[in-house]
Amino acid sequence: MENTPVGVRKGAWSTEEDVLLRKCIENFGEGKWHLVPLRAGLNRCRKSCRLRWLNYLKPNIKRGQFNNDEVDLIIRLHKLLGNRWSLIAGRLPGRTANDVKNVWNSHIEKKLLYGGGDGGSQSCAESDYVHQHRTAPTSDLPELITSYRRKSDESK
């Protein structure tokens, strides 16, 4: 038996609900998620509203495939931080923790474990990660982030 309040809607979000949530966030800002369903006139729980905003509706979310620089940075940061997806996503502008976790679990980890299906070509970070020839000290983290941001700015 679930502990969901009576009348709270579950399942897929409609376009109308997305519009109501966007308007509410525009008017009142992010935060105080316990008030969002009431203010927006939504029949959803606060967690559902928060996750919908953070993972789908937030304007600065970057969609699409991760480029090689992003994948390389994810591998290096995972090596340093482990499965701390929100910390890793914080170093990738526009990417959500959920997207980073999903790409790791569905693509990167398998590629590292099984050698990928692309003829065995691995980046430096992938090779280091798989073979454990060296461990990057935590002091390398700012340098990694700066290098990624520089490459990201050049591609714009």
C-alpha positions as CSV (number, residue, x, y, z in Angstrom):
1,M,0.0,0.0,0.0
2,E,1.4,3.4,-1.0
3,N,1.5,6.5,1.1
4,T,0.3,8.9,-1.6
5,P,-2.3,11.5,-0.7
6,V,-5.7,10.9,-2.2
7,G,-6.2,12.7,-5.5
8,V,-2.5,13.3,-6.3
9,R,-1.9,12.7,-10.0
10,K,0.7,10.2,-11.1
11,G,2.1,9.3,-14.5
12,A,3.0,11.4,-17.6
13,W,2.8,15.1,-17.4
14,S,0.5,17.0,-19.8
15,T,1.5,20.1,-21.8
16,E,-1.0,22.1,-19.7
17,E,0.7,21.0,-16.5
18,D,4.1,22.0,-17.8
19,V,2.8,25.5,-18.7
20,L,1.4,25.9,-15.2
21,L,4.6,24.8,-13.6
22,R,6.7,27.1,-15.7
23,K,4.5,30.1,-14.9
24,C,4.6,29.3,-11.2
25,I,8.5,29.1,-11.2
26,E,8.6,32.4,-13.3
27,N,6.4,34.1,-10.7
28,F,7.7,32.7,-7.4
29,G,11.2,31.4,-8.4
30,E,12.7,28.0,-7.6
31,G,12.5,26.7,-4.0
32,K,9.8,26.2,-1.4
33,W,8.7,23.1,-3.4
34,H,6.0,22.3,-0.9
35,L,4.1,25.4,-2.0
36,V,4.6,24.9,-5.8
37,P,1.6,22.5,-6.4
38,L,-0.7,24.8,-4.5
39,R,0.5,28.0,-6.2
40,A,0.5,26.4,-9.7
41,G,-2.9,24.7,-9.3
42,L,-1.3,21.3,-10.0
43,N,-2.6,18.1,-8.6
44,R,1.0,16.7,-8.2
45,C,3.2,16.1,-5.2
46,R,6.1,18.5,-4.5
47,K,8.8,16.0,-5.4
48,S,7.2,15.4,-8.8
49,C,7.1,19.2,-9.5
50,R,10.7,19.6,-8.4
51,L,12.0,16.7,-10.5
52,R,10.0,17.8,-13.5
53,W,11.5,21.3,-13.3
54,L,15.1,20.3,-12.7
55,N,15.2,17.5,-15.2
56,Y,13.0,18.6,-18.1
57,L,11.7,22.2,-17.9
58,K,14.5,24.3,-16.7
59,P,15.6,26.7,-19.5
60,N,19.3,26.1,-19.4
61,I,19.2,22.3,-19.7
62,K,21.4,21.0,-22.5
63,R,19.8,18.2,-24.5
64,G,21.3,15.7,-26.9
65,Q,24.3,13.5,-26.9
66,F,27.3,14.1,-24.7
67,N,30.4,15.2,-26.7
68,N,33.8,13.5,-26.3
69,D,35.1,16.3,-23.9
70,E,32.1,15.8,-21.7
71,V,32.5,12.0,-21.6
72,D,36.2,12.4,-20.9
73,L,35.5,14.8,-18.0
74,I,32.8,12.4,-16.6
75,I,35.2,9.6,-16.6
76,R,37.9,11.6,-14.8
77,L,35.5,13.0,-12.3
78,H,33.9,9.6,-11.6
79,K,37.4,8.3,-10.9
80,L,37.9,11.1,-8.3
81,L,34.3,11.4,-6.9
82,G,32.7,8.1,-7.5
83,N,28.9,8.0,-8.0
84,R,28.3,11.6,-6.8
85,W,26.3,12.5,-9.9
86,S,25.2,16.0,-8.7
87,L,28.8,17.0,-8.1
88,I,29.9,15.7,-11.5
89,A,26.9,17.4,-13.2
90,G,27.8,20.6,-11.5
91,R,31.0,20.7,-13.5
92,L,29.1,20.2,-16.8
93,P,27.1,23.3,-17.6
94,G,23.6,22.5,-18.6
95,R,23.7,18.8,-17.8
96,T,21.5,17.4,-15.0
97,A,22.7,14.8,-12.5
98,N,20.0,12.5,-13.8
99,D,21.4,12.8,-17.4
100,V,25.0,12.2,-16.2
101,K,24.0,9.2,-14.2
102,N,22.0,7.8,-17.1
103,V,24.7,8.2,-19.7
104,W,27.2,6.6,-17.3
105,N,25.1,3.6,-16.6
106,S,23.9,3.1,-20.1
107,H,27.0,3.9,-22.2
108,I,30.2,4.9,-20.6
109,E,30.5,2.2,-17.9
110,K,29.7,-0.6,-20.5
111,K,32.2,0.9,-22.9
112,L,34.9,0.9,-20.3
113,L,34.1,-2.6,-19.0
114,Y,33.7,-4.3,-22.4
115,G,36.0,-2.2,-24.5
116,G,33.2,-0.6,-26.5
117,G,32.2,-1.4,-30.1
118,D,34.2,1.2,-31.9
119,G,37.2,-0.7,-32.9
120,G,38.8,-0.4,-29.5
121,S,39.8,3.3,-29.7
122,Q,39.8,4.8,-26.2
123,S,40.6,8.2,-25.0
124,C,43.4,8.9,-22.6
125,A,41.1,9.1,-19.7
126,E,39.3,5.9,-20.6
127,S,42.6,4.0,-20.9
128,D,43.8,5.3,-17.6
129,Y,40.5,4.5,-16.0
130,V,40.4,0.9,-17.3
131,H,44.0,0.0,-16.7
132,Q,44.5,2.0,-13.5
133,H,48.1,3.0,-14.5
134,R,47.8,6.2,-12.7
135,T,45.4,7.8,-10.3
136,A,44.7,11.5,-10.8
137,P,45.1,13.4,-7.5
138,T,42.3,15.6,-6.4
139,S,44.4,18.6,-7.0
140,D,44.0,18.0,-10.8
141,L,40.3,18.7,-10.5
142,P,40.4,22.5,-11.0
143,E,42.7,22.0,-14.0
144,L,40.3,19.4,-15.6
145,I,37.4,21.7,-15.1
146,T,39.2,24.7,-16.6
147,S,40.4,22.7,-19.6
148,Y,36.8,21.5,-20.2
149,R,35.4,24.9,-20.0
150,R,38.0,26.3,-22.3
151,K,37.2,23.6,-24.9
152,S,33.5,24.2,-24.4
153,D,33.9,28.0,-24.9
154,E,35.9,27.4,-28.1
155,S,33.2,25.2,-29.6
156,K,30.5,28.0,-29.2
